[in-house]
Amino acid sequence: MGLIGGMARTAVVAGTATAVSNRVSRRQAGRWADQQQQEYEHQYYQQQQAQQQAQQYAAPPPAPAPAAAAASDDDVIAQLEKLGELRDKGILTDEEFAAQKAKLLG
């Protein structure tokens, strides 16, 4: 075997080694990608489960505030008396008194 035969043999060995190395690298990269995808899907599934549980066990929304209670008759009478006193003292005119009285009596 001469120099050319030795070089040819080295080239074949090197080429084969490179091809095998590339194949192993691609296969390993594919495995890692599959593993990462499975981890991602597992984490996503756990997050979805946690959100569903949080929604399921979340406190119900607060009840709406009760409507403001209408003024009782005693309050209306007391306010009318105050308006009458203000009118008697001259602070309110008869027209202002009548307007406020109309508002109170609705």
Secondary structure, DSSP 8 states (H G I E B T S, - for coil): --HHHHHHHHHHHHHHHHHHHHHHHHHHHHHHHHHHHHHHHHHHHHHHHHHHHHHHHS--------------HHHHHHHHHHHHHHHHTTSS-HHHHHHHHHHHH-
